[in-house]
Amino acid sequence: MTKGEETKQFIIERSAPIFNTKGIAATAMSDITEATQLSKGSLYVHFENKEVLAASAVDYNMQLLSNKVMAAVNKQKTAKDKLFAFVDTLKDPLSPPVTGGCPMMNFGTEADDTNQLVKTKVNQAFDNAELTIAGIIQQGIKEGSMNPDWNYKEFATMIFAMIEGGIVMSRVAGNISKMNIIVKNIKKMITEQLI
Protein backbone atom coordinates (compact mmCIF):
# COMPACT_ATOMS: atom_id res chain seq x y z
CA MET A 1 0.00 0.00 0.00
CA THR A 2 1.16 3.50 -0.77
CA LYS A 3 1.13 6.15 1.95
CA GLY A 4 -2.01 7.65 0.39
CA GLU A 5 -3.76 4.26 0.35
CA GLU A 6 -2.76 3.67 3.97
CA THR A 7 -4.17 7.06 4.99
CA LYS A 8 -7.39 6.40 3.09
CA GLN A 9 -7.78 3.01 4.79
CA PHE A 10 -7.03 4.60 8.18
CA ILE A 11 -9.80 7.17 7.61
CA ILE A 12 -12.28 4.45 6.65
CA GLU A 13 -11.39 2.29 9.67
CA ARG A 14 -11.71 5.22 12.09
CA SER A 15 -14.91 6.61 10.57
CA ALA A 16 -16.74 3.28 10.05
CA PRO A 17 -17.83 2.82 13.68
CA ILE A 18 -18.96 6.45 13.85
CA PHE A 19 -21.17 6.14 10.77
CA ASN A 20 -22.53 2.81 12.02
CA THR A 21 -23.33 4.22 15.46
CA LYS A 22 -24.59 7.72 14.62
CA GLY A 23 -25.83 7.15 11.09
CA ILE A 24 -24.76 8.85 7.89
CA ALA A 25 -26.94 11.95 8.28
CA ALA A 26 -25.94 12.57 11.90
CA THR A 27 -22.22 12.06 11.35
CA ALA A 28 -20.40 15.33 10.75
CA MET A 29 -17.00 15.71 9.15
CA SER A 30 -15.90 17.18 12.48
CA ASP A 31 -16.61 13.76 14.03
CA ILE A 32 -14.23 12.26 11.49
CA THR A 33 -11.53 14.88 12.01
CA GLU A 34 -11.72 14.25 15.76
CA ALA A 35 -11.45 10.46 15.32
CA THR A 36 -8.62 10.62 12.79
CA GLN A 37 -6.82 13.75 14.06
CA LEU A 38 -6.65 14.85 10.42
CA SER A 39 -7.76 18.21 9.04
CA LYS A 40 -10.86 18.51 6.86
CA GLY A 41 -8.53 19.36 3.99
CA SER A 42 -6.69 16.07 4.46
CA LEU A 43 -9.98 14.17 4.48
CA TYR A 44 -11.10 15.84 1.26
CA VAL A 45 -7.83 14.86 -0.42
CA HIS A 46 -8.92 11.23 -0.04
CA PHE A 47 -12.70 11.55 -0.22
CA GLU A 48 -14.58 13.96 -2.46
CA ASN A 49 -17.30 14.49 0.16
CA LYS A 50 -18.98 12.93 3.18
CA GLU A 51 -21.23 10.75 1.01
CA VAL A 52 -18.24 9.11 -0.70
CA LEU A 53 -16.61 8.47 2.67
CA ALA A 54 -19.91 7.15 4.07
CA ALA A 55 -20.25 4.69 1.17
CA SER A 56 -16.74 3.39 1.91
CA ALA A 57 -17.61 3.12 5.62
CA VAL A 58 -20.77 1.17 4.74
CA ASP A 59 -18.70 -1.27 2.67
CA TYR A 60 -16.13 -1.61 5.45
CA ASN A 61 -18.72 -2.24 8.18
CA MET A 62 -20.61 -4.82 6.14
CA GLN A 63 -17.40 -6.60 5.14
CA LEU A 64 -16.30 -6.65 8.78
CA LEU A 65 -19.62 -8.21 9.78
CA SER A 66 -19.42 -10.76 6.97
CA ASN A 67 -15.85 -11.69 7.91
CA LYS A 68 -16.81 -12.28 11.55
CA VAL A 69 -19.85 -14.37 10.66
CA MET A 70 -17.94 -16.43 8.10
CA ALA A 71 -15.00 -16.98 10.47
CA ALA A 72 -17.43 -18.56 12.96
CA VAL A 73 -19.23 -20.55 10.24
CA ASN A 74 -16.01 -21.85 8.69
CA LYS A 75 -14.79 -23.26 12.01
CA GLN A 76 -17.64 -25.78 11.86
CA LYS A 77 -17.77 -29.06 9.94
CA THR A 78 -21.45 -29.98 9.64
CA ALA A 79 -24.17 -27.94 7.97
CA LYS A 80 -26.18 -27.87 11.22
CA ASP A 81 -23.23 -26.53 13.18
CA LYS A 82 -22.53 -23.95 10.47
CA LEU A 83 -26.13 -22.70 10.61
CA PHE A 84 -25.99 -22.58 14.41
CA ALA A 85 -22.71 -20.62 14.22
CA PHE A 86 -24.27 -18.15 11.78
CA VAL A 87 -27.15 -17.55 14.20
CA ASP A 88 -24.95 -17.50 17.31
CA THR A 89 -22.69 -14.81 15.88
CA LEU A 90 -25.69 -12.48 15.68
CA LYS A 91 -27.60 -13.60 18.78
CA ASP A 92 -26.61 -10.74 21.08
CA PRO A 93 -27.48 -7.40 19.48
CA LEU A 94 -26.40 -5.57 22.64
CA SER A 95 -22.84 -6.89 22.14
CA PRO A 96 -22.74 -6.93 18.35
CA PRO A 97 -19.84 -8.24 16.28
CA VAL A 98 -19.49 -4.75 14.72
CA THR A 99 -19.34 -1.54 16.76
CA GLY A 100 -22.66 0.27 16.56
CA GLY A 101 -24.77 -2.78 15.75
CA CYS A 102 -25.76 -4.56 12.57
CA PRO A 103 -24.68 -2.33 9.68
CA MET A 104 -27.29 -3.84 7.38
CA MET A 105 -30.02 -2.88 9.84
CA ASN A 106 -28.56 0.54 10.63
CA PHE A 107 -27.74 1.67 7.10
CA GLY A 108 -30.72 -0.08 5.54
CA THR A 109 -33.18 1.70 7.80
CA GLU A 110 -31.55 5.06 7.24
CA ALA A 111 -31.05 4.73 3.49
CA ASP A 112 -34.29 3.11 2.35
CA ASP A 113 -35.81 6.46 1.32
CA THR A 114 -32.77 8.72 1.20
CA ASN A 115 -29.69 7.11 -0.33
CA GLN A 116 -30.03 4.82 -3.33
CA LEU A 117 -26.35 3.86 -3.38
CA VAL A 118 -26.34 2.69 0.24
CA LYS A 119 -29.75 1.07 -0.20
CA THR A 120 -28.34 -0.97 -3.10
CA LYS A 121 -25.26 -1.98 -1.07
CA VAL A 122 -27.41 -3.13 1.86
CA ASN A 123 -29.79 -5.03 -0.40
CA GLN A 124 -26.81 -6.87 -1.91
CA ALA A 125 -25.58 -7.72 1.59
CA PHE A 126 -29.03 -9.13 2.44
CA ASP A 127 -28.93 -11.24 -0.72
CA ASN A 128 -25.42 -12.48 0.11
CA ALA A 129 -26.46 -13.46 3.65
CA GLU A 130 -29.45 -15.39 2.34
CA LEU A 131 -27.27 -17.11 -0.27
CA THR A 132 -24.83 -18.11 2.47
CA ILE A 133 -27.61 -19.66 4.55
CA ALA A 134 -29.10 -21.40 1.52
CA GLY A 135 -25.65 -22.69 0.51
CA ILE A 136 -25.10 -24.21 3.94
CA ILE A 137 -28.45 -25.98 3.75
CA GLN A 138 -27.66 -27.22 0.23
CA GLN A 139 -24.41 -28.64 1.62
CA GLY A 140 -26.40 -30.45 4.33
CA ILE A 141 -28.80 -31.89 1.75
CA LYS A 142 -25.89 -33.09 -0.42
CA GLU A 143 -24.22 -34.68 2.61
CA GLY A 144 -27.48 -36.44 3.45
CA SER A 145 -27.81 -34.81 6.87
CA MET A 146 -30.77 -32.57 6.00
CA ASN A 147 -34.22 -33.12 4.53
CA PRO A 148 -33.93 -33.06 0.71
CA ASP A 149 -37.47 -31.62 0.46
CA TRP A 150 -36.57 -28.60 2.60
CA ASN A 151 -37.33 -25.37 0.76
CA TYR A 152 -33.98 -23.90 1.73
CA LYS A 153 -34.41 -20.67 -0.26
CA GLU A 154 -37.57 -19.74 1.62
CA PHE A 155 -36.03 -20.78 4.91
CA ALA A 156 -32.96 -18.62 4.23
CA THR A 157 -35.20 -15.59 3.72
CA MET A 158 -37.24 -16.36 6.81
CA ILE A 159 -34.27 -17.03 9.12
CA PHE A 160 -32.54 -13.84 8.05
CA ALA A 161 -35.70 -11.75 8.48
CA MET A 162 -36.19 -13.24 11.95
CA ILE A 163 -32.62 -12.42 12.95
CA GLU A 164 -32.80 -8.85 11.66
CA GLY A 165 -36.18 -8.35 13.34
CA GLY A 166 -34.75 -9.71 16.58
CA ILE A 167 -31.85 -7.30 16.32
CA VAL A 168 -34.04 -4.22 16.12
CA MET A 169 -36.42 -5.50 18.83
CA SER A 170 -33.51 -6.20 21.18
CA ARG A 171 -31.77 -2.89 20.62
CA VAL A 172 -34.96 -0.91 21.12
CA ALA A 173 -35.93 -2.88 24.25
CA GLY A 174 -32.39 -2.83 25.64
CA ASN A 175 -32.44 -6.58 26.31
CA ILE A 176 -32.14 -9.78 24.31
CA SER A 177 -35.09 -11.72 25.72
CA LYS A 178 -36.98 -11.67 22.40
CA MET A 179 -33.84 -12.54 20.45
CA ASN A 180 -33.37 -15.54 22.75
CA ILE A 181 -36.85 -16.74 21.73
CA ILE A 182 -36.03 -16.21 18.05
CA VAL A 183 -32.69 -18.05 18.29
CA LYS A 184 -34.26 -20.96 20.17
CA ASN A 185 -36.98 -21.34 17.52
CA ILE A 186 -34.61 -21.00 14.57
CA LYS A 187 -32.44 -23.76 16.01
CA LYS A 188 -35.53 -25.89 16.61
CA MET A 189 -36.61 -25.42 12.97
CA ILE A 190 -33.13 -26.38 11.77
CA THR A 191 -33.05 -29.46 14.02
CA GLU A 192 -36.45 -30.57 12.69
CA GLN A 193 -34.95 -30.76 9.18
CA LEU A 194 -32.12 -33.10 10.21
CA ILE A 195 -32.14 -36.69 9.00
SULPEZI-V786421 format. One record per residue. NEAR is the number of other C-alpha atoms within 12 Angstrom. Layout:
# SULPEZI-V786421
near
NEAR
NEAR
This chain:
# SULPEZI-V786421
near
9
8
10
15
14
13
22
27
24
26
38
34
29
29
41
39
37
37
42
40
27
23
33
35
21
17
25
22
32
19
28
36
24
18
24
24
19
23
18
23
16
20
32
21
19
25
26
18
19
31
25
23
34
39
33
33
37
44
33
33
39
39
28
28
33
29
19
24
31
28
18
23
28
21
17
18
18
24
34
35
26
31
44
34
28
39
39
28
28
40
39
31
37
25
20
29
29
34
26
28
35
45
47
43
39
34
41
31
24
26
27
19
13
16
22
18
23
34
26
22
30
32
23
19
30
31
21
22
34
30
22
31
38
29
25
35
39
29
24
30
24
18
18
18
24
27
24
18
18
24
20
30
22
17
27
32
22
24
36
35
24
29
39
34
27
35
39
31
25
29
26
17
15
17
20
26
21
26
31
24
22
30
33
22
21
31
27
17
23
33
22
15
24
23
18
